[in-house]
């Protein structure tokens, strides 16, 4: 277990700038990040880890579901989805969480404690299965919105996807047309609709939530001796993008370390330059295309999972990926140039029966559009 102490704020991009903190170092040396989340997201990550341990098959038949039911299928599907997601490191129970499991009670004596459940941790084999089944069984009994599942009262620690990078570049892209469900409180829906009514996300199912990248300090410079400077944007960049062409250019340019992504004009507004791509050197354009190929390959794999594999189609039929995001990641200092994609933010990804249909949510359409806008 690990106490809270005084956690250091993580320099995040996107919509979690003040709510993500550094956690402990994992056994393999990678850093970890902590945040508040919902029971739904905890349930996803527990299932991913259970699948790695094949723990479901080891549970007593009298207390846990059969291998052919929805619970077992969820675990199996989550295990496949884990290839595209972060790795669970730790969990913190809500202050007033009530468990029926005797094995879990001993880990809940101090609500401020973080329980480390990474591979090899003593608590892993004791906590994963009982907690997952308790959350899954409880979720199946829900009739709609429930504070125990839908509010951010849980703590979760995940491996930092930028660990080991010298110059980490990261972009948070929200996927989907909508960020709410039919069960979302009306006042919150009104705020979301008002904010998004003229936003490009209603057509593209994509919105950039923020990014950080390293670019050449001087135009036209490159190579190992070139100086790199950090460029970062918050949510404003996503709302500043006004058309598909700008969005496509912004996504591609992010995967280079050449020209700035955008500049602020005299009125304080972000301006995108349509000829940004043309200012990159031939070497950097080649590296950018290499990174784009890597990202598009991962998008294709993710789409193939959800649309072409039984596990993925099961997950998509039973769960609605509302307000999920993908991270685009690469190291500006790495050679050869590579990049990857990570699926994140499952806090609002609840049962399909509580949500709109997929054509309204637009999770799959957003992934397809992301692939299209990255193409040349």
N, C-alpha and C positions, 0 to 999 in steps of 0.2 A: 504494500500500500504506500501511498504517497500523500503527504499533506499539501494543502493549498499554498501556504506561504504567501509571498508577494510576487505573483507571476508577472513577467515582462510582457508588454503589449507587442504583438506581432505586427510587422509593417505590411498589413494586408492590402489587397486591391479589392474593388467591388463593394458589395453592400455590408461587409462585416468589419469595417475598419477599426471599430472600437470594442469588438467582442471576441477577438481571437488572440490567444496568448501562447507564449512558448511553454512547452511542457518539458518533461524529462527526456533524456537521451535514451533512445532504444538500445537494446543489447547489441545490435549490429553497428552502432555508432551514428545512426541517422537521428536527426532532430524530430521532435513531435510538436503538435499544435493542439491546443485545447479550446473548446467553444461550448456554448450552451446550445441545446437542440431539443427535439421532441422525441417521444418514445418511438415514433415511427422510424426515425433515422437510426436510432440505437438498434432497433429490431433488424433493419437491413444489414448493418455491419456485424451484428452477432451471427446472423445467418451465414454471411460470407465466411466468417471464421469457423463456424460449425462445419461447414462443407469441407474446409481444409482438413479438419480433424476427423471427418466422417463420424462425428459424435452421435448423429441422429440414430444410427442403427444400433448404438450401444445402450439406448435407453430402455427401461422396463416397459413391456407391452401394456401393463396395467395403468400407466400414468401418461403415456405419450402415444401419438397417433401412429397409424399403420404406415408402412413405407409408400403406399400408393395414394395417400390422401394429399390434400392441399398443403398441409404443413411440410411434409417431406418434399413435395415438389417445389415449394417456395425455397427451402434450404438448398436444394440441388440447383435451382435456377440462380439463386443469389451467388452460389459458388462459382458459376460460370461468369456472372456479372463482375465478380471480384477482379477479373483480369483488367477491367477498365476503371477500377476505383482505388481509393486510398486504402491503407492497411490500418485496422483497428489496433490501438495501443492501450488505451485505458478507458474507464467508465467511472462516472460519479453518480450515485443515486440521488434522486430528489429528496429534499429534507423530510417530507411526510410520506414517502413511499411505504406502502404496506405489502409485505410479501408473505406468501403461505409456505415458502420453502425454508426449511430449517437450515439448509446449507447456506442460503443467502443471508440469513439474519446476522450471522457472525461478521459479515462484511459491511453491515449497515449501522454499526454502533456509533460511528462518527460520520455525519453527513458530509463533512468537508473532505473526507478521504477519497483519493483517486485510486481505483483498483486497477492495477496493471494486469492486462490479460494478453500481452504479446506472447508469441510462441516461446515456450519454455518457462513462463512465469507460473509460480505455484497456484495462483488463483484461477488460471485459465481453465483447467479441467473441472474445477468446482463451480465456476460462475457461468460459463458460456451457455451450456444446455439448459439448466434450470431457469435462468433469466430469459433466454429466448422463448422458451415454451410458455412461460408465464405471460410475457408480453403478447405473443402470438395468440394464445388462447383468449386473453382479455380483449384483443383487437377484434376477434371473431364475434364477440358478444356486443360490440358497439352498435348503436342505432344511428349515430351521427356524430357531430362535433362533441368532443369530450376533453375537458381541460387536462386530464391525466395523460392524454396522448397528443394533443394538438397544441400545447404550449411549451415553450422552451425551458423546461424545468430540469432536464437531464444535463449531465456533462459528458462530453465525449472527447477522447484524445486520439488523434490520427497522425500517422507518419507524415512529416513534412515532405511534400513532393519535390521541393527544390533542394533537399539535402544533397550535399556534394557538389552543387553547381558553384562555379566561381562568379559568374555574372548571370544570375537567374532572371529570365524574362518570362512573364506570366500574364495571361489575359483571361479574365472571367467573362464567359459568354452565357447569358441566360437563354434557355431554350424553351420555346412554346409561345403560343399566342396569348395565353392568359396566365395569371398568377393567383387565381382564386378558384373556389369550387362553389357549388350550389349551397353549401353549408357555411360558407364564410359569412361572418357578421355583416349586415347591410352597410354599416358606416364604413367598414374597411373596404368593401367592394366599391363604394362610391368614391373613395380616395384613389383607389387603383384605377378605376375607369377614367376619372378626371385626368389623372396623370398620363395615362396611356392613350387617350382618345385620338390624339394626333401623332402618336409615335409610330415609327416605322415598324415596330415589333408586331403591330396588328396585321401587317402584310407579309412580313418575313419570318415570323416566329423566332426571331433572334434579337438580342439586345446586348451590346457590350456594356458590362457593369464596371469596368475599370481595367487598367493594365499598368504594368511596369516593364520597361525594356531598356537596354543599353544601346546607344548609338554612337557613331563616330563623333568626337568632339569637333572635328573640322571636316567640312565637306570634301569628299573625294579621297579621304585617307582610308587605309586598310592595312591588314597585316598584323603580326604579333606586336609590333612596337606602337601601333596606333592607339591613341588615347580614347577611352570610352567614357561617356557621360550618361547618367541615369535620367530617363524621361518617364514621367508617370502621369496618369489621368485617373479621375474618379468616375462616378456615375454620369457626370456631365457629358462625357464623350459619347455615350450611348444615345443620349437624347439629342445631341448636336448633329448626329448623322441623319441626313434628311432624305436620302434616296439610296437605292440598291447599289448604284455605282460607287458612291462614297463608302458604303458598308464593305463592299468587295475590296476596294482599294485599301481601306483601313485594316482589314483582316490580313491581306497579303503583306502590306507594309510592316505590320507588326512582326512578321516572321523574317524580317531583314534587320540589319543594324546600320542601315544607310541614313535616309532622310528622316526628319521628324515626322511623327504620325499626324500631328496637327499643330497649328499655331494660334495664339490668341490675338485677335485684332484690336483696334483702338476702342471698340465698344465692349471689350471683354468677352467676346464670343469666339468659340473655337471655329477655325477655318481649315478645311481640308483642301489640299492642292491636287488637282486631277492628274498632274504630271509628276507626282512624287516618284513613281516607279522608274521613270526615265532618268532620274538623277543618280540612281545607284550605279556603282561600277559593275563591269561585267562579272568580276569575281563574286561580288556580293549578290548579284542577281542569280548566279548559279547556286550559291549557298541558300538563298531564299527559296528557290525552287526545290532544292533538296529537302528543306524543312517542310515545305508545303506537301511534298510527296509523302513524307512520313505521317503528317497529320491526316491527310486524306485517306491513307491506307488504314489508319486506326478508325476513322469515321466509317469507312466501308465495313470494317470488321464489326463495329458496334451495330450498324444497320443490319448486317447479315445475322447477327445474334438475335436481334429483336424481331426480324421479319422472316428469317429463314431457318431458325433452330427451334425445336419444340420448347426448350427451356425459356428462350427469349419470348416466344409468342405467349407462353403461359404467363410469364411475368407481366407482359403488356396487357393481357386480357384481364388480369386480376388486380393490377396496380396502376394507378394514374400518376405519371411523373410530372407533377405540377410544380412549377418554379424550380426545376432542376437546372443545373449548369454544367458546362464543360470548361475545364481549364486547358488552355493551350500553353505548353511549356517548352522552353529550350534554354540552353546555356550559350550565351553570346561568345564565350571564350572557348567553347569546345570545337575541336576539329577531329574528324569531319563533322559537317553541320548535320545535326539531327534535331528532331522535335517529337513531341508526343501529346497525347490527349488524356485527360482524366475526368471521369464523370463524378460530379459532386452534388451536394445539397439535396438530400432526400427527406428533409424535415416536413415537407408538405405533400410528399408522395404517399398517399393513402389508398384505401381500397377503391377500385374502379367504381363500385356501386355507389360510392359517396360523391362521385365526380361526373364531369361532363364526359362525352365520348372522346375518343382520340382525335377525331377530325377537328373538334373544338379546342382541345388542349394544344395540339400541334407539336408534341414532343418529337415524333418521327419526322414530321415535315420540317421542323427546325434543323434537325441533323442533316436532312437531304439538302436543304438550302445552304447550310454551312459548307457542305461539300461543293455545291455548285458555285458559290461565291469565291471559293478558293481556287477554282479552275482557271486555266488560261485559255 
